[in-house]
Amino acid sequence: MRRLLVIALFLGVLGCGLGESCRSAWADPNEDLLLAASSGDVSGVKAALRAGANVNARDNGGNTALIRAVMTGNTIVIPLLLKAGADVYVKNDFYHYSARDYASKSGSSEIISLLDHWTAFHSLNTNMSDSAKTPLVDSSMVKEFDKAKLEERKGHYRNAMNAYLSLWSSSHAFLPSNVQKDLLHHILSTRQHVHPLPPTPEAFRKEMVMGLADIRDAHNQNAYRRALSHFQNASQLVPWAPQPYEAIGHVEEALQNYPEAIEALKMLLEINPNGPSARSTRDHIYELEEKSKGY
């Protein structure tokens, strides 16, 4: 009888691990953050941070979530960890390597750029007086943004679009949400005057197709989270395209991340406010706002 009880408890724990609601009772936010960072799970990183995870928590080898993300090449979660206060230079126990050290060893120009941009912005911000701080926005970025706005006001829309897109690709991941939205707003307003638009890169199509494949074969939350990463990558590649935001909204809803789903659908409306599905999208936002009250 005792053995059967032990087996039953063991199976119960395994079963609990398969269900999100049951799992939450056993979850360690720090462990969840480390796992999410290793797999590039954006929603998982956000959920762990909301649950109180220490962004600089370490695993048994002294690796932080940021070190894990850099080691596994999961660039999609790196800005989230940096914004939450991840330490770029803290070293692990065994090799005494930091996230920046692993970035150098990987040779990834994208990861090196992400970490170095953050370091530059953060250094500038911490050296400014509180009254002068604009989190994560350096003076050169502000000047470039102002120049682009001036080009837009002059009617030089293609020049403005090119400048906005340059800022978006180099800096948007670190910008405060209000500045990020302002930059996207200018991209969207300018695109109406630019014909033809910049060509859509093949990488955009690839990310969308891969995301849709993950959804089509989805049997668990990990598949939805992989899809989410692909759609978010696509939205970064072509910020005026509505398809990624619509897909992000549906996936976030499936993951019960209702505030994120609402934000994505609002972006969809900003991109295509008078589209044939605008009315139903607004109604769906109202439904999600009601659902989010219970979470």
C-alpha positions as a printed Julia matrix, in Angstrom:
295×3 Matrix{Float64}:
   0.0    0.0     0.0
   2.79   2.41    0.93
   4.52   1.73   -2.38
   1.33   2.32   -4.3
   0.87   5.61   -2.46
   4.39   6.71   -3.4
   3.77   5.77   -7.04
   0.47   7.63   -7.03
   2.09  10.73   -5.6
   4.87  10.51   -8.16
   2.42  10.2   -11.03
   0.42  13.05   -9.56
   3.46  15.3    -9.62
   4.14  14.33  -13.23
   0.55  15.01  -14.13
   0.69  18.31  -12.34
   3.7   19.26  -14.44
   1.63  18.86  -17.58
  -1.1   21.24  -16.5
  -0.45  24.97  -16.27
  -2.88  25.67  -13.43
  -1.63  22.77  -11.33
   1.96  23.54  -12.18
   1.7   27.07  -10.82
   1.41  25.74   -7.29
   4.85  24.11   -7.62
   6.53  26.71   -9.82
   9.71  28.49   -8.84
   9.74  31.83  -10.73
  13.56  31.88  -10.8
  13.72  28.41  -12.33
  10.95  29.33  -14.78
  12.92  32.41  -15.84
  16.1   30.4   -16.43
  14.23  27.81  -18.49
  12.35  30.42  -20.49
  15.54  32.31  -21.28
  17.24  29.12  -22.46
  14.4   28.33  -24.86
  13.72  31.86  -26.1
  10.26  31.84  -24.54
   9.19  35.49  -24.48
   5.89  34.84  -22.7
   7.63  32.62  -20.18
  10.2   35.31  -19.39
   7.45  37.91  -18.93
   5.37  35.58  -16.76
   8.34  34.67  -14.56
   9.27  38.32  -14.06
   5.66  39.18  -13.21
   5.69  36.33  -10.69
   8.65  37.92   -8.92
  11.65  36.15  -10.43
  15.06  37.65   -9.71
  16.41  38.54  -13.14
  19.96  37.8   -11.93
  19.11  34.48  -10.28
  21.66  31.75  -10.98
  21.47  28.06  -11.79
  23.76  25.46  -10.21
  26.6   26.54  -12.46
  26.21  30.21  -11.65
  24.62  31.04  -15.01
  22.04  33.81  -15.07
  19.08  33.93  -17.44
  20.99  36.41  -19.61
  24.02  34.13  -19.81
  21.75  31.24  -20.79
  20.02  33.33  -23.47
  23.36  34.4   -24.94
  24.79  30.86  -24.83
  21.75  29.46  -26.66
  21.52  32.35  -29.12
  17.99  33.34  -28.09
  18.23  37.01  -29.01
  14.47  37.55  -28.77
  14.52  37.49  -24.95
  17.75  39.43  -24.4
  16.16  42.92  -24.5
  13.48  41.81  -22.01
  16.12  40.6   -19.58
  18.22  43.74  -19.99
  15.23  46.01  -19.4
  14.46  44.03  -16.24
  17.97  44.72  -14.9
  20.04  41.74  -16.03
  23.75  42.19  -15.32
  25.82  41.95  -18.51
  29.1   41.43  -16.7
  28.3   39.06  -13.82
  30.38  35.87  -14.27
  29.38  32.24  -13.85
  31.14  29.88  -11.44
  32.88  27.33  -13.63
  34.45  29.27  -16.51
  34.16  32.73  -14.94
  32.53  34.01  -18.14
  29.93  36.77  -18.32
  27.16  37.18  -20.87
  29.42  39.63  -22.72
  32.24  37.06  -22.72
  29.96  34.41  -24.22
  28.75  36.91  -26.82
  32.35  37.5   -27.91
  33.03  33.76  -28.05
  29.9   33.17  -30.14
  30.96  35.75  -32.72
  27.32  36.82  -33.1
  27.33  40.44  -34.22
  23.62  40.69  -33.34
  24.11  39.63  -29.71
  27.26  41.73  -29.31
  25.38  44.74  -30.69
  22.44  44.16  -28.33
  24.67  44.02  -25.26
  26.89  46.92  -26.3
  23.92  49.15  -27.19
  22.43  48.41  -23.79
  25.7   49.12  -22.01
  26.06  52.46  -23.8
  22.48  53.54  -23.11
  22.56  52.36  -19.51
  25.9   54.03  -18.81
  24.66  57.33  -20.21
  21.41  57.12  -18.26
  23.05  56.37  -14.91
  25.44  59.3   -15.3
  22.64  61.81  -15.86
  20.77  63.72  -13.18
  17.33  62.35  -12.33
  15.62  65.38  -13.88
  17.45  64.87  -17.19
  17.01  61.11  -17.51
  15.14  59.58  -20.4
  15.47  55.85  -19.75
  17.51  54.04  -22.4
  17.43  56.92  -24.9
  20.82  58.44  -25.66
  21.4   61.92  -27.09
  22.46  60.69  -30.53
  19.24  58.67  -30.84
  17.17  61.73  -29.89
  18.98  63.84  -32.48
  18.42  61.24  -35.19
  14.75  60.98  -34.26
  14.38  64.77  -34.42
  16.11  64.87  -37.82
  13.75  62.24  -39.16
  10.73  64.15  -37.86
  12.01  67.3   -39.59
  12.35  65.39  -42.86
   8.76  64.2   -42.45
   7.49  67.73  -41.82
   9.31  68.94  -44.94
   7.57  66.26  -46.97
  10.75  64.29  -47.58
   8.94  61.11  -46.7
  11.36  58.53  -48.09
  14.28  60.11  -46.24
  12.17  60.16  -43.09
  11.12  56.55  -43.54
  14.7   55.39  -44.01
  15.77  57.26  -40.87
  12.9   55.88  -38.81
  13.59  52.33  -39.96
  17.29  52.71  -39.15
  16.38  53.77  -35.61
  13.84  50.96  -35.32
  16.3   48.25  -36.34
  19.15  49.52  -34.18
  17.45  50.76  -31.03
  13.76  49.91  -30.69
  14.33  46.85  -28.48
  15.68  49.06  -25.68
  13.31  51.98  -25.94
  10.68  52.74  -23.29
   7.24  51.71  -24.52
   6.07  55.31  -25.01
   9.07  56.18  -27.21
   8.75  52.87  -29.04
   5.1   53.59  -29.82
   5.93  57.14  -30.94
   8.58  55.83  -33.32
   6.2   53.21  -34.72
   3.5   55.88  -35.09
   5.84  57.96  -37.27
   6.77  54.9   -39.34
   3.07  54.19  -39.94
   2.2   57.8   -40.79
   5.15  58.12  -43.17
   4.51  54.87  -45.01
   1.28  56.31  -46.42
   3.36  58.72  -48.5
   6.1   56.33  -49.61
   5.55  54.39  -52.84
   6.8   51.83  -53.26
   7.47  50.77  -49.7
  10.84  49.2   -48.89
  10.89  45.58  -50.12
   9.74  42.93  -47.68
  12.73  40.77  -46.72
  12.53  37.03  -47.24
  13.29  36.64  -43.54
   9.87  38.17  -42.77
   8.1   35.51  -44.8
  10.24  32.8   -43.23
   9.36  33.91  -39.68
   5.64  34.02  -40.5
   5.65  30.59  -42.16
   7.58  29.04  -39.27
   5.21  30.59  -36.74
   2.16  29.3   -38.59
   3.74  25.83  -38.78
   4.21  25.84  -35.01
   0.55  26.75  -34.5
  -0.67  24.14  -36.95
   1.2   21.41  -35.1
   0.69  22.85  -31.61
   0.03  20.26  -28.93
   1.34  22.21  -25.96
   2.28  25.67  -24.8
   5.88  25.34  -25.95
   4.72  25.21  -29.56
   2.66  28.38  -29.08
   5.65  30.09  -27.46
   7.88  29.15  -30.39
   5.25  30.57  -32.73
   5.11  33.75  -30.68
   8.86  34.27  -31.01
   8.62  33.9   -34.8
   5.76  36.37  -35.07
   7.56  38.89  -32.87
  10.64  38.57  -35.06
   8.47  39.23  -38.09
   6.96  42.35  -36.51
  10.46  43.71  -35.93
  11.5   43.07  -39.53
   8.47  44.81  -41.1
   6.86  47.02  -38.43
   4.02  48.21  -40.67
   2.79  44.72  -41.58
  -0.52  43.84  -39.84
  -0.21  40.04  -40.06
   2.33  39.56  -37.22
   0.3   41.62  -34.75
  -2.89  39.71  -35.53
  -1.03  36.43  -35.05
   0.62  37.65  -31.84
  -2.79  38.6   -30.47
  -4.22  35.14  -31.1
  -1.2   33.31  -29.65
  -1.05  35.51  -26.54
  -4.74  34.83  -26.01
  -4.17  31.09  -26.34
  -1.47  31.42  -23.68
  -3.92  33.42  -21.53
  -1.63  36.47  -21.64
  -4.56  38.8   -22.09
  -2.83  42.18  -21.58
  -0.23  41.26  -24.22
  -2.99  40.07  -26.57
  -4.82  43.36  -26.14
  -1.66  45.35  -26.84
  -1.01  43.39  -30.04
  -4.56  43.88  -31.32
  -4.38  47.59  -30.57
  -1.23  47.74  -32.68
  -3.15  45.93  -35.43
  -5.82  48.63  -35.31
  -3.24  51.39  -35.46
  -1.73  49.82  -38.57
  -5.05  49.14  -40.26
  -7.74  51.24  -38.5
 -10.3   51.01  -41.29
  -9.73  47.44  -42.42
 -12.61  45.03  -42.98
 -11.97  43.33  -39.62
 -11.47  46.53  -37.6
 -14.91  46.35  -35.98
 -14.56  42.72  -34.95
 -11.02  43.41  -33.67
 -12.3   46.22  -31.44
 -15.04  43.95  -30.12
 -12.52  41.22  -29.44
 -10.39  43.68  -27.45
 -13.44  44.39  -25.26
 -13.86  40.64  -24.68
 -10.2   40.28  -23.73
 -10.43  43.24  -21.35
 -13.27  41.46  -19.58
 -11.32  38.18  -19.47
  -8.24  39.9   -18.09
 -10.15  41.01  -14.99
  -9.89  37.49  -13.64
  -6.11  37.32  -14.06
